[in-house]
Amino acid sequence: MFEVVAHGLEKVMGLNRKDMEDELNSGRFYKRLIPKNESVLWKIALKCVDSRQNASREFRMVGASGEALHLVVDADYVDDPMSDVKCILSMRRENGN
């Protein structure tokens, strides 16, 4: 399950926090990816959890005004036996785009 805690990307995507969480958890968010329906977020999260190492990947997504956003997703492994969270994903705009 995804929970949105950052605020910068929502504005670029033209979504509020609740709508972004709803899109992520329902799968509708992936229709924004270029190419469509590429499961880049799931792939990077699974790689992070399986390897128990941090990972990063560039990808593109359609923004609020229809332009292609060049983004980076960072997956940080959580090594805490007391937590159900195993990976934290963060998305950011690629520098210069």
Sequence and secondary structure as in RCSB ss.txt:
>XXXX:A:sequence
MFEVVAHGLEKVMGLNRKDMEDELNSGRFYKRLIPKNESVLWKIALKCVDSRQNASREFRMVGASGEALHLVVDA
DYVDDPMSDVKCILSMRRENGN
>XXXX:A:secstr
       HHHHHHT  HHHHHHHHHHSGGGGGEESTT  HHHHHHHHHHHHTS EEEEEEEE TTS EEEEEEEE
EE   TT S  EEEEEEE TT 
